[in-house]
Amino acid sequence: MRREDIRNVAIIAHVDHGKTTLVDCMLRQSGVFRENQEVVERVMDSNAIERERGITILSKNTAVVYKGTRINIVDTPGHADFGGEVERVLKMVDGVVLVVDAFEGAMPQTRFVLKKALELDLSVIVCVNKIDRPEARPAEVVDEVLELLMDLDANEKQLDCPFIFASAKGGFAVRNLGDPEENMVPLFETILESVPAPEGEPSDPLRVLISTIDYNEYVGRIGIGKIDDGRISVNQDCFLMNAHDLSKKDKIRISRLYIFDGLQRIDVKEASFGDIVAISGVENVQIGDTICTAENAEPIPFQKISEPTISMEFMVNDSPFAGQEGKYVTSRHIRDRLFRELNTDVSLRVEETEDTDCFKVSGRGELHLSVLIENMRREGYEFAVSKAEVITKRNERGQLMEPMEQVYIDVPEEFSGAVIQKLAQRKGELLGMGAGQGGYMRLEFQIPSRGLIGYRGEFLTDTKGNGVMNTIFDGYDLWRGDIAYRHLGSIISFETGESITYGLFNAQERGTLFIGPNEKVYAGMVIGQTGRSEDVEVNVCKTKKLTNTRSSGSDDALRLVTPRTMSLEQCMDFIDTDELLEVTPKNLRIRKKILDPVMRKRAQFAKGKS
């Protein structure tokens, strides 16, 4: 039996190719919003950080009704660090809309998400977006996508996928270039025609695969997934099973059931096969679990979540300014918050260490961890984090293995030499180079993940902001040897107090400062970067000795260079292995792990001897 009243589709693409804007447009034109309702752009990016950075971090579910058919839509992230989200949600759908930028064409993450869709034998609709860009080249992009499909061994049906040309911002889609540009109807029609309706029998035993977990303070964990077989209803007794843990067989009861309608969840009493539902009241539900009625039912196979590749230490802040700005500062507060994050982020790992004040947090990349840090900071947490380090393994022969990245760089030709030189120093291997789009060169590297730690800031400087870098995880390979993360030393404050113009004026000759006058500093705090490889200690609290011939007012003549202000990611990139980043709701401070200068020198000496 087919349910012709439902279609389940995911929107997939490379980062910034317009997925969320396309979903916005579909919601508007389906009548989800009132005519006079004010709606923000990218309404699906509900998290403040998502809105600020213009990226999707978590997949979102929504639904629109077109010609009596409910189209369940899953908006997925495009950034490589959140690829785990894409892998999971594709199990919920029967087809995908692959969004490709009409100028940039097929990019690294386009290959990754399309490969996942083809492996699951999903129907593909290619939407060439942003065709109203002045430099758009839709016809060439169609050829690129067809080449990509052939590279990925697509079958005949997948190669014969429909192409739609659209401008999500302009609010239109057309089947052929040159057709009247009116609305999104051609896309809706193509979804109804090309995405298969769910098949099943309402009388079959129930099986629901949980693909996403949401969390609510009032009802706890909420499992979201597609009903593969049968029918589900409120107060039904079921079993919770898992294909990767056959011993798991928990008895549960469905307390509340929801389906999606626009941006809302609607309470329902029952739902049938093909529906994407949210289920609350199941306390220990995990991603990959199968909810079923028969005790001997086969749990639905589920791809294991990709393992983290990078880790950081989160610890209690013990600087001289500890506890002055944060609301939650103790190890218990930090521990509870980190473990609570596991309720919704399955790609994250949190481990307790021998030190009760320190926790090892592992994720898929620097961006993945920086989003967690920024969220905690905004919630009032105060803590310190260490330099990000990669997670290594050993193969059967005992050889050390490390995570690798495939890096694709588009850069003006005059900057390509500097990029190749820098990545070679970081153990990168140039795999290919050729002409890119718009006079740019396309460089392709394989590089250890740790070689990219701290590189993005340098890359933007070296290319004067004109370079574009995309990365994708490329498995584990043999350890490539030591990498020097930073070639320049730190300027360290010598004493605790308030920075003075006179002290800063003398210190700025040593390098680039991160602070201005009248800022609180403490001994061991990093306040700048030197022009040499060694660290330098300075006294920025130093005042000028006053005499009858020199007045304090003469300080007004001292000219200070504007200090360099750094974002959270830039601070995370900057810190070295012997430094920490102090994170508070109001400030980001870089500091040495050992604040006392004498103890620090002894530790360096001991390390040098070893």
C-alpha positions in Angstrom: 0.0 0.0 0.0 1.3 3.5 -0.9 0.5 6.7 1.1 0.1 9.2 -1.7 -0.8 11.9 0.8 2.9 12.1 2.1 6.3 12.8 0.7 9.5 12.8 2.8 12.4 14.8 1.5 15.7 16.2 2.8 17.4 19.4 1.5 21.1 18.7 1.2 24.0 20.9 -0.1 27.4 22.3 0.4 27.7 25.1 3.0 26.1 28.4 1.9 24.5 27.1 -1.2 21.0 28.2 0.0 19.3 25.3 1.6 17.7 27.1 4.5 16.6 30.1 2.3 15.0 27.6 -0.1 13.1 26.0 2.8 12.0 29.5 3.9 10.6 30.1 0.4 8.7 26.8 0.3 7.2 27.6 3.7 6.1 31.1 2.6 4.6 29.9 -0.7 2.7 27.0 0.9 0.7 29.4 3.1 2.3 28.6 6.5 2.6 32.3 7.3 -0.2 34.8 7.4 -0.1 37.4 4.6 0.7 40.3 7.0 3.0 38.2 9.3 6.5 39.5 9.8 9.0 36.6 9.3 12.8 36.8 9.7 15.0 35.5 7.0 16.2 31.9 7.4 13.4 31.2 9.8 14.6 27.6 10.2 17.9 28.7 11.7 16.3 29.3 15.1 19.5 29.2 17.2 21.2 32.6 17.8 24.6 31.4 16.7 23.1 29.9 13.5 21.6 33.3 12.6 24.8 35.2 13.4 27.1 32.9 11.4 24.6 32.2 8.6 25.1 28.4 8.9 22.8 25.5 9.9 24.2 23.5 12.9 21.3 21.2 13.7 18.9 19.5 11.2 15.4 20.8 11.5 12.0 19.2 10.6 9.1 21.1 9.0 6.2 20.3 6.8 4.1 22.0 4.1 0.9 20.9 2.4 0.7 21.1 -1.3 -2.4 19.9 -3.3 -3.5 17.8 -0.3 -0.1 16.1 0.1 2.0 16.7 3.2 5.6 17.2 2.2 7.8 16.6 5.3 11.1 18.6 4.8 14.3 18.1 6.7 16.7 21.1 6.5 20.3 19.7 7.0 23.6 21.4 7.9 26.2 22.0 5.1 29.4 22.4 7.1 31.7 19.3 7.3 31.8 19.5 11.1 28.1 18.7 11.2 28.2 15.9 8.6 27.0 13.5 11.2 23.6 15.2 11.2 23.2 14.6 7.5 24.2 10.9 7.7 21.4 10.3 10.2 18.5 12.2 8.9 18.7 10.7 5.4 17.3 7.5 6.9 14.1 9.4 7.5 13.4 10.4 3.9 12.7 8.8 0.5 14.3 11.5 -1.6 16.6 14.5 -1.5 16.7 17.9 -3.1 20.4 18.5 -3.8 21.0 22.3 -3.9 23.9 23.5 -5.9 25.1 27.1 -6.3 24.8 28.3 -9.9 28.2 29.9 -9.7 30.3 27.7 -7.4 29.0 24.4 -8.8 29.7 21.0 -7.2 31.9 21.5 -4.1 33.4 19.0 -1.6 30.4 18.8 0.7 28.2 18.4 -2.3 30.1 15.2 -3.1 29.8 14.0 0.5 26.1 14.5 0.9 25.2 13.2 -2.6 27.3 10.1 -2.0 25.4 9.4 1.3 22.1 9.8 -0.6 23.1 7.5 -3.4 24.3 4.8 -1.0 20.8 4.8 0.5 19.3 4.6 -3.0 17.3 7.8 -2.5 15.6 9.7 -5.4 17.5 12.8 -6.2 16.2 16.2 -7.5 19.0 18.6 -8.4 18.1 22.3 -7.7 20.5 24.7 -9.3 20.1 27.7 -7.0 21.0 31.4 -7.3 20.5 31.5 -11.1 19.9 35.2 -10.7 23.5 35.8 -9.7 25.3 38.0 -12.3 28.1 35.4 -12.7 25.8 32.4 -12.7 26.6 29.5 -15.1 23.8 27.1 -14.7 24.4 25.0 -17.9 28.0 24.3 -16.9 26.9 23.4 -13.3 24.4 20.8 -14.7 27.4 19.2 -16.5 29.5 19.2 -13.3 26.7 17.5 -11.3 26.2 14.9 -14.0 30.0 14.2 -13.9 29.8 14.0 -10.1 27.0 11.5 -10.4 29.0 9.3 -12.8 32.1 9.6 -10.5 29.9 8.3 -7.6 28.7 5.3 -9.7 25.1 6.5 -9.8 22.7 4.0 -11.4 20.6 4.8 -14.5 17.6 6.0 -12.5 19.8 8.3 -10.4 21.6 9.7 -13.5 18.2 10.5 -15.0 17.3 12.7 -12.1 15.3 15.9 -12.8 17.0 19.3 -12.7 15.2 22.4 -11.4 16.6 26.0 -11.8 15.8 28.4 -8.9 16.4 31.5 -7.0 15.4 30.9 -3.4 15.9 34.6 -2.6 13.9 35.6 -5.7 11.1 33.1 -4.8 10.9 31.2 -8.0 11.8 27.9 -9.6 11.6 26.8 -13.3 12.0 23.5 -15.0 13.9 25.0 -18.0 16.0 28.1 -18.3 13.9 30.8 -20.0 10.6 29.7 -18.5 8.5 32.4 -16.8 9.9 33.1 -13.3 6.8 33.1 -11.1 6.9 30.9 -8.0 8.1 27.6 -6.5 5.3 25.5 -8.0 7.7 23.6 -10.4 9.7 22.5 -7.4 6.6 21.3 -5.5 5.4 19.5 -8.6 8.7 17.8 -9.2 8.8 16.6 -5.5 5.4 15.0 -6.0 6.4 13.4 -9.3 9.9 12.2 -8.4 10.0 11.4 -4.7 8.3 8.0 -4.1 5.4 7.8 -1.7 6.0 5.7 1.5 5.0 2.1 1.2 3.8 -0.2 3.9 0.8 -1.7 5.7 -1.0 -0.2 8.7 -1.7 -3.7 10.1 2.0 -4.6 10.1 3.9 -4.6 13.5 5.1 -1.1 14.4 8.8 -0.1 13.7 10.0 3.5 14.1 13.7 4.4 13.6 14.8 7.3 15.8 17.1 9.5 13.6 17.2 12.8 15.6 16.9 13.7 19.3 15.5 16.9 20.6 15.5 18.0 24.2 13.0 20.0 26.2 13.4 21.0 29.9 9.8 20.0 30.6 9.3 16.7 28.8 13.0 15.6 28.5 14.2 13.7 25.4 12.1 13.8 22.3 12.8 11.1 19.6 12.2 12.1 16.0 12.0 9.5 13.3 10.0 8.0 10.4 7.4 5.2 11.0 8.7 2.5 8.7 5.9 0.0 9.3 2.6 -0.2 11.1 0.8 2.4 13.2 1.6 4.2 16.5 -0.7 5.7 19.1 -0.6 7.5 22.4 -0.4 5.2 25.5 0.7 2.3 23.3 3.1 -0.2 25.0 6.3 -0.8 22.9 9.9 -2.0 23.0 13.0 0.0 22.5 15.7 -1.9 20.6 19.0 -1.1 18.8 20.7 -2.9 15.9 24.1 -2.2 17.3 23.2 -3.4 20.8 21.1 -6.5 20.6 20.9 -6.8 24.4 18.8 -3.6 24.5 15.1 -4.4 24.9 13.4 -1.9 27.1 9.7 -1.7 27.7 8.3 1.8 27.1 5.0 3.6 26.8 4.3 6.3 24.2 3.1 9.3 26.3 2.8 12.0 23.6 3.0 12.0 19.9 3.5 14.9 17.4 3.6 15.5 13.7 5.1 18.5 12.0 3.1 21.3 10.5 5.0 24.4 9.3 7.2 25.5 12.2 5.0 23.8 14.8 4.6 20.4 16.3 1.0 19.3 16.5 -0.3 16.8 19.1 -1.9 13.7 17.5 -3.4 10.6 19.0 -2.0 8.3 16.3 0.1 8.2 13.1 0.8 5.6 10.4 3.7 4.4 8.3 5.4 7.1 6.3 4.7 9.8 8.9 7.7 11.6 10.5 6.8 11.8 14.1 8.2 13.2 17.4 7.8 11.0 20.4 8.2 12.2 24.0 8.1 10.3 27.3 10.8 7.7 26.4 13.5 8.6 28.9 16.5 6.7 27.5 15.8 6.9 23.8 19.0 7.2 21.7 19.7 8.0 18.0 19.6 4.7 16.1 17.0 3.1 18.4 14.0 1.2 16.9 10.6 1.6 18.7 8.6 -1.6 17.9 5.6 -3.5 19.3 6.8 -7.1 19.0 9.5 -8.3 21.4 11.1 -10.4 18.7 11.0 -7.6 16.1 14.1 -6.9 14.0 15.6 -3.5 14.9 16.1 -1.4 11.8 19.8 -1.3 10.7 21.4 2.1 11.3 24.7 3.6 10.3 27.0 4.1 13.3 27.6 7.8 14.1 31.1 8.9 12.9 33.6 9.1 15.7 35.1 12.4 16.9 38.5 13.4 15.5 39.5 16.3 17.8 39.4 16.9 21.5 39.9 19.7 24.0 40.0 19.9 27.8 37.3 21.9 29.5 38.3 22.9 33.1 37.4 25.0 36.0 38.8 28.6 35.6 41.6 29.1 38.2 42.9 32.5 37.1 43.2 35.4 39.5 39.9 36.8 38.0 38.0 33.5 38.4 34.4 33.7 39.5 34.1 37.5 38.9 32.0 37.4 35.6 30.4 33.9 35.4 27.2 32.6 36.9 28.2 28.9 36.7 31.8 28.4 37.7 32.2 25.1 39.6 33.2 21.7 38.2 29.7 20.4 39.0 28.1 23.1 36.9 30.4 22.5 34.0 30.0 18.7 34.2 26.2 18.9 34.3 26.1 21.2 31.3 28.5 19.1 29.2 26.6 15.9 29.9 23.3 17.7 29.1 24.7 18.5 25.7 25.0 14.8 25.0 21.1 14.7 25.0 21.0 16.3 21.6 24.6 16.2 20.1 25.4 12.6 19.3 28.7 13.4 17.6 30.1 14.8 20.9 31.9 12.7 23.6 32.5 13.8 27.2 34.9 11.9 29.4 35.8 12.6 33.0 39.6 12.7 33.8 41.7 11.9 36.9 41.4 15.6 37.7 37.8 16.2 39.0 38.0 19.8 37.7 38.8 18.8 34.1 36.8 17.1 31.4 37.9 15.8 28.0 35.4 16.9 25.3 35.7 15.4 21.8 34.0 16.5 18.6 34.1 16.5 14.8 36.1 19.7 14.4 37.1 23.1 15.8 33.8 24.7 14.7 31.8 21.9 16.3 33.5 22.6 19.7 33.5 26.4 19.3 29.7 26.4 19.0 29.4 24.5 22.3 31.9 26.9 24.0 29.9 29.9 22.6 26.6 28.5 23.8 28.0 27.8 27.3 29.5 31.3 27.4 26.1 32.9 26.6 24.4 30.8 29.2 26.6 32.3 31.9 29.3 29.6 32.3 32.9 30.5 33.1 35.7 28.0 32.4 39.0 27.5 30.6 39.8 25.3 27.5 43.1 23.9 26.2 44.5 23.8 22.7 42.5 21.4 20.4 44.3 18.1 19.8 43.6 15.3 17.3 42.5 11.9 18.5 45.0 9.3 17.3 44.6 5.5 16.9 47.0 2.5 16.4 46.5 0.1 13.5 46.9 -3.7 13.7 50.7 -3.4 13.4 50.9 -0.9 16.2 51.6 2.1 14.0 50.3 5.5 15.0 47.4 6.7 12.9 45.9 10.2 12.8 42.8 11.8 11.1 43.3 13.3 7.7 41.4 16.0 5.8 40.8 16.5 2.1 41.2 20.3 1.6 40.0 22.2 -1.5 41.2 25.8 -1.8 40.1 28.4 -4.4 42.5 31.3 -4.4 43.8 34.0 -6.8 46.9 32.8 -8.5 49.3 35.4 -6.9 48.5 33.9 -3.4 48.8 30.2 -4.4 52.6 30.0 -3.7 52.1 31.2 -0.1 49.3 28.7 0.5 51.2 25.8 -0.9 54.3 26.7 1.2 52.3 27.0 4.5 50.4 23.8 4.0 53.6 21.9 3.1 55.1 23.1 6.4 52.0 21.6 8.1 52.6 18.2 6.4 50.1 18.8 3.6 50.5 17.0 0.4 49.4 18.7 -2.9 47.3 16.3 -4.8 46.3 18.5 -7.7 46.0 22.0 -9.0 44.0 23.5 -11.9 41.9 26.5 -13.1 39.0 27.3 -10.8 36.1 29.7 -11.4 36.4 33.5 -11.9 40.2 33.5 -12.5 40.8 31.6 -9.3 43.1 28.5 -8.9 41.8 25.3 -7.4 44.3 23.5 -5.1 43.6 20.1 -3.6 45.5 18.8 -0.6 45.5 15.9 1.8 46.6 17.1 5.2 46.5 15.9 8.8 43.6 17.4 10.7 46.0 18.9 13.3 47.8 20.7 10.4 44.6 22.8 10.0 44.4 23.8 13.7 45.1 27.5 13.8 45.5 27.8 10.1 42.3 29.5 9.0 43.3 32.9 10.4 46.7 32.7 8.6 45.0 31.6 5.4 42.8 34.7 5.4 45.8 36.9 6.0 47.9 35.2 3.3 45.1 35.5 0.7 44.0 39.0 1.9 40.5 37.6 2.5 40.2 36.4 -1.1 40.7 32.6 -0.5 38.0 30.0 0.0 38.9 26.8 1.9 36.7 23.7 2.2 37.6 20.6 4.1 36.1 17.1 4.4 37.2 14.2 6.6 39.3 11.7 4.8 39.7 8.8 7.2 42.9 7.8 9.2 46.4 7.5 7.9 49.9 7.1 9.3 51.2 9.8 11.6 53.0 12.5 9.5 55.4 13.8 12.2 55.6 16.8 14.4 54.1 20.2 13.3 55.0 23.6 14.7 51.7 25.3 15.3 53.0 28.7 15.9 56.3 30.4 14.9 55.8 33.6 16.9 55.9 33.9 20.7 53.5 35.5 23.2 53.8 38.8 25.0 53.0 38.0 28.6 51.9 40.4 31.4 54.5 40.5 34.2 52.2 41.7 37.0 48.6 42.0 38.0 46.8 45.3 37.7 45.4 47.7 35.1 47.1 48.4 31.8 48.5 51.9 31.5 49.1 53.9 28.2 52.8 54.3 29.1 53.4 50.6 29.7 51.5 49.7 26.6 53.5 52.2 24.5 56.7 50.5 25.5 55.2 47.0 25.0 53.9 47.6 21.5 57.4 47.8 20.1 57.7 44.1 20.9 54.9 43.0 18.6 51.1 43.1 18.2 49.0 43.8 21.4 45.6 42.3 22.1 44.6 44.8 24.8 44.2 48.6 25.1 44.6 51.0 28.1 42.6 50.6 31.4 42.0 46.8 31.0 42.5 44.4 33.9 45.5 42.1 33.4 47.2 39.5 35.6 50.6 37.9 35.8 50.9 35.1 33.2 48.1 36.5 31.0 49.0 36.7 27.2 48.4 40.3 26.0 50.0 40.1 22.6 52.1 38.3 20.0 55.8 39.0 19.5 57.7 39.3 16.2 60.1 36.6 17.3 59.8 32.9 18.3 60.5 33.4 22.0 57.9 34.6 24.6 58.5 38.1 26.1 57.4 39.3 29.5 56.4 43.0 29.9 55.0 45.2 32.5 52.0 47.1 31.0 50.9 48.4 34.4 54.1 50.4 34.6 53.6 54.2 35.2 56.0 56.9 34.4 58.0 58.3 37.3 56.8 61.9 37.9 59.3 64.7 38.6 59.0 68.5 38.5 60.0 68.4 34.9 57.7 65.6 33.7 54.0 65.6 34.3 51.6 62.8 33.9 49.7 64.8 31.3 52.5 64.3 28.8 51.3 60.7 28.4 48.6 62.2 26.1 51.2 62.5 23.4 51.9 58.8 23.4 50.2 57.1 20.3 49.0 53.6 20.7 48.4 51.2 17.8 44.8 49.9 17.8 44.9 46.5 19.6 44.0 43.3 17.7 40.6 42.0 18.8 40.1 38.3 18.3 36.9 36.2 18.0 36.5 32.9 19.9 37.7 30.9 16.9 40.8 33.1 16.4 41.6 32.7 20.1 41.2 28.9 19.8 43.5 29.0 16.8 46.1 31.2 18.5 46.7 29.4 21.8 49.7 27.1 22.0 50.0 23.8 23.8 51.3 25.5 27.0 48.4 28.0 27.0 44.7 28.1 28.0 41.8 30.2 26.8 39.8 31.6 29.7 36.1 31.9 28.7 33.7 34.1 30.6 30.3 35.6 29.6 32.1 39.0 29.2 35.7 38.3 28.1 38.0 35.9 26.3 41.5 35.9 27.8 44.5 33.9 26.7 46.9 32.8 29.5 49.8 30.5 30.2 48.9 27.2 31.9 51.6 28.0 34.5 51.1 31.6 35.6 54.2 31.9 37.9 57.2 33.0 35.7 59.7 31.0 37.8 57.7 27.8 37.7 57.1 28.3 34.0 60.8 28.6 33.3 61.5 25.4 35.3 58.8 23.5 33.4 60.3 24.7 30.0 63.8 23.7 31.2 62.6 20.2 32.3 60.8 19.7 29.0 63.9 20.8 27.1 66.0 18.3 29.0 63.6 15.4 28.4 
